[in-house]
Amino acid sequence: MKERLKTHVFDLPVQELRRGYLSDIYFWREKVTLEQHGLHPEVTMQVFQKRDAILCGIDEAIAVLRVASGRYRDYPRAFKLFDRLMELKKEGRHCYLHDRDKYLRVVSEKMNISSELESLWDDGFHDLRIEALHDGDAITPWETVMHITGDASLFAHLETIYLGILARRTKIASNVRKVVETAKGKIVLYFPARFDHWAVQGGDGYAAHIGGATGVSTDAQAEWWGARASGTVPHALIAAAKGSTVEAVRMFGETYPETNLVALVDFDNDCIGTSLECARALGSRLWGVRFDTSEMLVDKSIIPRMGTFRPTGVGPELVFMAREALDREGFQHVKIIVSGGFDAERISQFEAQKVPVDAYGVGSSLMQGSNDFTADIVRVNKKDLAKVGRRFITNPRMKKILT
């Protein structure tokens, strides 16, 4: 049986979710309208998408439903408290750096308000029936990935949230899986952190893990499944070491003796020469070298052979030459990692030519595209009822969620 991530793994903004603060306003207004008119239809919400994809975000979506399905017992009081909570968050950000005493008072009041809001909330999750697939399942167009059945007013306000989660996580997982399959078993490192907002790292890193990435570059990306980040010596450290790659790598190795030592070798635009210098200086301690040459540059090792291939960036010829040079001097143990503009198509070209790469570092291409999800009510009070073009579709692969 597949294990699902526990709710506590996700750093969910519970009060904002319950209040509809992060939802499209019409979903919140739907919830309030139903409640004010005493309407509590039992509905089945059906969630699907329209691609061949790797599903991810289901466990997170279930966690949202778990903490934010329900209703307030006293709406006027809850609204007043929530507005004050938002004011306090702003005050806290404002005074954090220059008035610590005030900041601590703000934190205390926030905790008190959150506690009172909690006392006003009637949990509705246990009144729902949820069936869903698992993170990592391969899914097809129009396949139902989740059914939510219960009083519509309990969860109407959460549609924006769980659809957005599924869209983002599934896109990342699917993009990574395509690259992993193309790499034919070689290491794939997930490197997009610097190309996106820091706040998405936890979920994106988990999605990359579900997609099959071997490693991630930030601890936040690895947190959800209990791992740690991996990485190489950065260009900035080489510059700080007066431009000496060997010295930067040596210092890095002394500082982190338990870490696989990987030298970034394109600082001087001489990947082969710098790789050999590092290998000679560090011997068996050197685990690998990484080529990250800009697409605007031609590595100096390539210049004498130019004329029959594209010479810029990290190309197959550079890797073939580097592998030959390292092996010739007895450094067969040194692995070659390539990065900089790689995507599934480019990796496919490398693999077709049997380029001796040991690992691919892939960045912004893994965030491209979209993978939208849709949710529709398809049953009302146990009878089929849906907008034209939609119908109830069962899926025997889905499993019931214990509420």
Helices and strands as residue ranges (DSSP letters): G 7-9, H 14-19, H 25-36, E 42-49, E 53-54, H 58-68, E 70-72, H 75-95, H 100-120, E 121-123, G 125-127, E 129-132, E 138-139, E 146-151, H 152-155, G 156-158, H 159-182, E 187-190, G 193-195, G 198-200, H 201-211, E 215-216, H 219-222, G 223-225, H 235-240, H 245-255, E 261-264, H 271-282, G 283-285, E 286-291, G 303-305, H 316-328, E 335-339, H 344-352, E 359-362, G 364-367, E 373-380, E 383-384, E 399-401
